[in-house]
Amino acid sequence: MNLFWFIPTHGDSRYLGTEEGGRQVSFDYLKQIAIASDTLGYDGVLLPTGRSCEDAWVTASALIGFTRQLKFLVAVRPGLSSPTLAARMAATFDRLSNGRLLVNVVTGGDPVELEGDGVFQTHHERYEVTDEYLKIWRGMLEATHEGDSFDFEGKHLSVKGAKGLYPPLQRPYPPLYFGGSSGPAHDLAAEQVDVYLTWGEPPAAVEEKIRDMTQRAAAKGRTLKFGIRLHVIVRETEEEAWEAADRLISKLDD
């Protein structure tokens, strides 16, 4: 089992749903969390993506030199940049961090935010774009031997003669993480990603997801690893833990 922490690139707070008592994003604070996570032995940290966050790639790159073993699970949203550019960024980060990059593929999101970034596709179309994006991204990183190049002709994306001159240290490419509950999301994960992620849902629901994804991947001759994102409250006693949970949501209305 690998344990990850979280880099709060949108700020931090003692309470949910309010800025009261919040801590604004600063590089010193992000650096403090990264160093603590690295020193305490966490395997990695997640960096989210979205307009409410500082950029995940820039933040992760700034933290490389202050950490030793910590891996960076950097969120990427297909459709906001070209897959070949994203592949070069991934290879560079992986090389400069000595093989410490993980990539979290984010297809879903708030429609208003997506439109603000120029993404107007339907839910189904976004998964089509993601499928083509990852095929180009993977093909680009695999085409790093001298003379190799990669061609792809898709419904939404196409490249001709794509080539990566500087390969990532992790071969054939840094591991891909992905989460999604719809049918198209499950199909995509079974075919292309390495780690399937789920929220902290009831155990029976998580079990069903794992069973379904395992079967879908096996049908394609693949195996998947799994991850779950949980918000954990730890105190000396159960009573103190529930008191902390109540304080956490005390600023929310009904």
Beta strands, then each sheet from edge to edge (+ up, - down):
strand 1: 4-6
strand 2: 44-47
strand 3: 71-76
strand 4: 101-105
strand 5: 150-153
strand 6: 158-162
strand 7: 176-179
strand 8: 195-199
strand 9: 225-229
sheet 1: 1+ 2+ 3+ 4+ 7+ 8+ 9+
sheet 2: 5+ 6-
end
